[in-house]
């Protein structure tokens, strides 16, 4: 999707919890396409061991490609790196 509209929302379900559970929603759709297209993700993320910098995520990915609708479950572990401070009071986050 070279030119697309994207949105993301994330909610921390229990900020004081050791596992830091978050639920998130992501959506994207091209601004101009010959057929209707779009994709969405609904996921749950937890950090099983507070002192280790990784999270486990479970997602449901939904994709509409011109009338062909697919739903795919996904489970993954993500290594978290600390945020990097950037100029102009901004920061960047990376994950691998």
C-alpha positions in Angstrom: 0.0 0.0 0.0 2.2 2.9 -1.2 -0.2 5.7 -0.2 -2.5 4.6 2.6 -4.4 5.8 5.6 -3.4 4.1 8.8 -4.6 4.3 12.4 -3.6 2.6 15.6 -5.0 2.5 19.2 -3.4 0.9 22.2 -4.9 0.4 25.7 -3.0 -0.6 28.8 -5.4 -2.9 30.6 -3.6 -2.9 34.0 -0.7 -0.4 34.3 0.4 -1.7 37.7 0.4 -5.3 36.6 3.7 -7.2 36.3 2.7 -8.6 32.9 1.7 -5.2 31.5 -1.3 -6.4 29.4 -2.2 -4.2 26.4 -4.9 -4.6 23.8 -4.4 -2.9 20.5 -6.1 -2.3 17.2 -4.5 -1.3 13.9 -6.1 -0.5 10.6 -4.9 0.5 7.1 -6.4 1.1 3.7 -5.0 2.5 0.5 -6.1 6.0 -0.5 -6.6 5.1 -4.1 -7.0 1.5 -5.3 -8.7 -0.1 -8.3 -10.5 -2.5 -5.9 -11.6 -2.2 -2.3 -8.7 -3.2 0.0 -8.0 -2.9 3.7 -6.5 -4.7 6.6 -7.0 -4.7 10.4 -5.3 -6.2 13.4 -6.7 -6.9 16.9 -4.1 -8.0 19.4 -3.2 -8.7 23.0 0.3 -8.1 24.2 1.8 -9.2 27.6 5.3 -9.1 29.1 5.6 -12.4 30.9 8.8 -11.6 32.8 9.1 -8.0 33.9 12.9 -7.8 34.0 13.4 -9.4 30.5 12.8 -7.0 27.6 10.4 -9.1 25.4 6.7 -9.3 24.9 4.4 -12.1 23.7 1.7 -11.1 21.3 -1.4 -12.8 20.0 -3.2 -11.3 17.0 -6.1 -11.8 14.7 -5.2 -10.2 11.3 -8.1 -9.5 8.9 -7.6 -8.6 5.3 -10.1 -7.6 2.6 -8.6 -7.7 -0.9 -11.4 -6.7 -3.3 -14.0 -9.0 -1.8 -11.7 -11.9 -0.8 -11.7 -11.8 3.0 -9.0 -13.6 5.0 -8.6 -14.0 8.8 -5.2 -15.2 10.1 -4.2 -15.9 13.7 -0.7 -14.9 14.7 1.4 -15.6 17.8 4.9 -14.0 18.2 7.5 -12.9 20.7 9.1 -9.5 20.2 12.4 -8.2 21.7 11.8 -4.7 23.1 14.6 -2.1 22.9 14.5 1.1 25.1 13.2 4.3 23.4 15.8 6.5 21.8 15.7 10.3 22.4 15.7 12.3 19.2 16.0 16.1 18.5 12.9 18.3 18.9 11.5 16.5 22.0 10.7 13.3 20.1 11.7 9.7 20.5 11.9 6.5 18.4 11.0 3.0 19.4 12.4 -0.1 17.7 11.5 -3.8 18.1 13.0 -6.9 16.6 
